[in-house]
Amino acid sequence: MPLVSKKKKVDIKNKAEETLTASASRRKVKKGPGSSRTAYYIVAAVVVVALAVFGVAYYQTYVAPFRRAIITVDGTVVVRMGTFLERAKISGSSGMGTLQPLTNEYLIKQGAPRYGISVTPEDIDRELRARAAGSDNVTIGDAEFKEWYRQLLNDSKVSDGRYREMVGSSLLASRLQEYMALQIPDELEHAHVYAISVGTYEEAAKVKERVDAGEDFGELARELSMDPNKEKDGEIGWFPKGATVGNNKYDPFYLQAGAVSDPMAMMEDPTSTEPPSFYYVLMVEEFAVRQVEAEFLPEVRATAFQDWLNAEMDLHTIRWGGWDGKDNNSYGSETDAWVNWQLSKDKPKS
């Protein structure tokens, strides 16, 4: 077999090395741009992920809570957190103290048209001007009214549309209350109420035991009561249906004729931490239809309106939302704490 010369072998080897070097160079040239694009894509992906994480965190912290449904009626969201906080700030109420008024407001808006009651934009204009004037007998010019209204919106930090909506709701509630008041007859069923006042809860409980055992209420009143009405067997008067007795607002219509209530504390100031002034028990001697006296009319009318609201609530499925509870959709202590924290941000520091 012929042998390849040494020189030819060297040439072949050199050519092979040159070929390998050129190929490697070409590969390097091709790899450069691809590597840069890959790095760019990686950086872009990291930025996108970071922005997404930031966006989600921002939404969860600064957007989602304010979009959460707070009051839902029959499956329809009627108040969301943003509006809820705004109304609480304007009224100066707590979170819990804002739930029922806003719920009532919605029920009134839905119920008032059934009685032909409505409020027009012109009604709202007249009400605003009346508020600006401060008296029915005073009129103010357009420039003065505009300045008053501008300052009002600035101080309350609320939009014109929102404030007009609130005024309209207030007018609608007033008109519905007036309508309900007119439906109350001049004569109502009354309870003839008697009371015995004593110094301690134990003494009041003993009075009840003795009456339940058959002793005469009037005789016990003359014997034991601390009240001047003891001379009239403890009589305190006739109370129409819708009126209550005492500052604990006891409804005498809970009792049957001749029955005695459980002992109740008499507090001069219901918010005080001081011990009760005395304790008392009530007894209804009889029921009868009588003319309603003027002193009872405000409470009777307010009770009639509240009874209507209660009946309306029974007609609907009402849900107060938040993020408490297993279903993550109930207004509880956690939600209320967050709401009150939000409300505290706008309060001036003392």
Residue pairs with C-beta under 8 A, 6 or more apart in sequence:
4 12
65 81
65 338
66 80
66 81
66 82
66 85
67 80
67 81
67 82
68 80
68 81
68 321
68 322
68 323
69 77
69 79
69 80
69 81
69 321
69 329
70 79
70 80
70 81
70 84
70 99
70 320
70 321
70 322
70 331
71 77
71 78
71 79
71 84
71 99
71 102
71 103
71 106
71 318
71 319
71 320
71 321
72 78
72 318
72 319
72 321
73 103
73 106
73 107
73 316
73 317
73 318
73 319
74 316
74 317
75 317
78 106
79 87
79 102
79 106
81 339
84 95
84 98
84 102
84 339
85 339
85 342
85 343
86 158
86 162
87 98
87 102
87 166
88 94
88 95
88 97
88 98
88 339
88 343
89 157
89 343
89 346
90 156
90 158
90 166
91 97
91 98
91 101
93 101
94 336
94 339
94 340
94 343
95 331
95 335
95 336
95 339
95 340
95 343
96 336
99 320
99 331
103 313
103 318
103 320
104 173
104 309
105 169
105 173
107 309
107 312
107 313
107 316
108 169
108 172
108 173
108 176
108 309
109 169
109 172
110 312
111 176
111 308
111 312
112 118
112 172
112 175
112 176
115 176
115 179
117 172
117 175
117 176
117 179
118 172
119 168
119 171
119 172
119 175
121 164
123 168
123 171
124 164
124 167
124 168
124 171
127 167
127 170
127 171
128 145
128 149
128 164
128 167
129 139
129 140
129 145
130 136
132 140
132 144
132 145
132 148
132 149
133 139
133 140
140 148
152 163
153 159
153 160
153 163
156 163
157 346
158 166
176 305
177 301
177 305
180 301
180 304
180 305
180 308
181 301
181 304
181 305
183 304
184 292
184 300
184 301
184 304
186 291
186 292
187 289
187 290
187 291
187 292
188 240
188 241
188 242
188 289
188 290
188 292
188 300
189 240
189 241
189 253
189 287
189 288
189 289
190 238
190 239
190 240
190 241
190 287
190 288
190 289
190 290
191 238
191 239
191 241
191 252
191 253
191 255
191 284
191 286
191 287
192 235
192 237
192 238
192 284
192 285
192 286
192 287
192 288
193 235
193 236
193 237
193 238
193 239
193 245
193 252
193 282
193 283
193 284
193 285
194 217
194 218
194 221
194 233
194 234
194 235
194 236
194 282
194 283
194 284
194 285
195 221
195 225
195 227
195 229
195 234
195 236
195 245
195 280
195 281
195 282
195 283
196 204
196 207
196 217
196 220
196 221
196 224
196 225
196 227
196 230
196 234
196 280
196 281
196 283
197 225
197 226
197 227
197 266
197 278
197 279
197 280
198 204
198 207
198 224
198 225
198 226
198 278
198 279
198 280
199 226
199 278
199 279
200 279
201 263
201 265
201 279
203 224
203 279
204 263
204 264
204 279
204 280
204 281
205 263
207 220
207 224
207 260
207 263
207 281
208 260
208 261
208 262
208 263
208 281
210 220
211 217
211 220
211 260
211 281
211 283
212 260
217 233
217 234
217 260
217 283
217 285
218 233
218 234
219 233
221 229
221 230
221 233
221 234
222 230
222 231
222 233
222 234
224 230
225 234
226 278
227 234
227 280
229 235
229 236
234 283
236 245
238 288
238 290
239 245
239 252
239 296
240 290
240 292
240 293
240 296
240 300
241 253
241 300
242 296
242 299
242 300
242 301
242 303
242 304
243 296
243 299
243 300
243 303
244 250
244 251
244 252
244 299
245 251
245 252
245 282
246 264
246 266
246 280
247 266
247 267
247 268
247 270
248 264
248 265
248 266
248 267
248 270
250 261
250 264
250 282
252 282
252 284
254 261
255 261
255 282
255 283
255 284
256 284
257 284
257 285
257 286
257 287
258 283
258 284
258 285
259 283
259 284
260 281
260 282
260 283
261 281
261 282
261 283
262 281
263 279
263 280
263 281
264 279
264 280
264 281
264 282
265 276
265 279
266 276
266 277
266 278
266 279
266 280
267 276
267 277
268 277
292 300
319 329
319 330
320 330
320 331
321 329
321 330
321 331
322 329
322 330
322 331
322 332
322 334
322 335
322 336
323 329
323 334
323 335
324 330
324 331
324 332
324 333
324 334
324 335
325 332
